[in-house]
Amino acid sequence: MLDDVSAQVILSATAGPLSAGAADAVRALADRAAAVDGVPPLSEQPLLWLSASEAPVVHLHATLGADLVGYAQLDVGTQTSTKAELVVDPEHRRAGVGRALLTRALAETAVVPGRTLRVWAHGDLPAARGFAQELDMAVVRELLQMRVDLTTRPANPPRLPTGVTVRPFEPGRDEEAWRRVNSRAFAYHPEQGRMTSADLRARESEPWFDPAGFLLAERDGILLGSVWTKVHPAGEHGPDPVGEIYVVGVDPDAQGLGLGRALTALGLDHLTARGLGAAILYTGAENTVAVHTYERAGFVRSAVDVMFGSDTPSSPPGVTMGA
């Protein structure tokens, strides 16, 4: 715990990709916070956008001397709301750093009249709840993490619709078809539905990407849906590696055939064959149909991320998100 050092903090805002050194400093800051909080403060998309040339973001940096003590990333890709994720160094919390970041985030949001600020809090930590209460910000979204024990999952052979075949994704061939179906499947979704070709290529460049675990369902050569799996290394979600049903998407014209259930089962079969003992997925709490489907497949709720927001934001007091 430090005394108020906000007067000594230098706050800067940049757009466009960060330099390699600046991006590394943000990742190191996030790692320090995760070690203390037990949950990463920044999700996958902001980390990928650190160096992405096409990312619709503003980067906020809080420095104290030569040290990066706070960072916020603002997704300004829509005119209706700014979505923010931020992190404050554990050694500099409750010292005005988070307040400075949030004040600047509100200012950047207000550049577009009527635009509101939304702030993700990963893990729904008590400090984040305190932040929301002080700022009169209500929970506007909940993202559930659900988990299944693959070693005890009952056998559930997938039943593909008549004429549907499944094959692995082929990099360099399937990107545009997949992105088109994904956009249709998630037209309602504020993040997944906005995934661009650059976002997809960025994920293909990640160490975890494995086309063998990215399965496409087709009928007569037309893509109907897909399941994309991911494997997290030991330490990210517990002491052992953990699989993830990363994305399941079905074209609206193919919904109602049971394809989503079949693809989910195929994804879990793939992760089980890799020797993994557990798998997770993320889904919006408001999507009750999906939640019930996953519960029937053996998933249980294991964690939650919350988004706080207010239609009438005010100047933030001295309480910081995740601090």
Secondary structure, 3 states (H helix, E strand, C coil): CCCCCHHHCEEEEEECCCCHHHHHHHHHHHHHHHHHHCCCCCCHHHHHHCCCCCCCEEEEEEEECCEEEEEEEEECCCCCEEEEEEEECHHHCCCCHHHHHHHHHHHHHCCCCCCEEEEEECCCCHHHHHHHHHHCCEEEEEEEEEEEECCCCCCCCCCCCCCCEEEECCCCCCHHHHHHHHHHHCCCCCCHHHCCHHHHHHHHCCCCCCHHHEEEEEECCEEEEEEEEEEECCCCCCCCCEEEEEEEEECHHHCCCCHHHHHHHHHHHHHHHCCCCEEEEEEECCCHHHHHHHHHCCCEEEEEEEEEECCCCCCCCCCCCCC
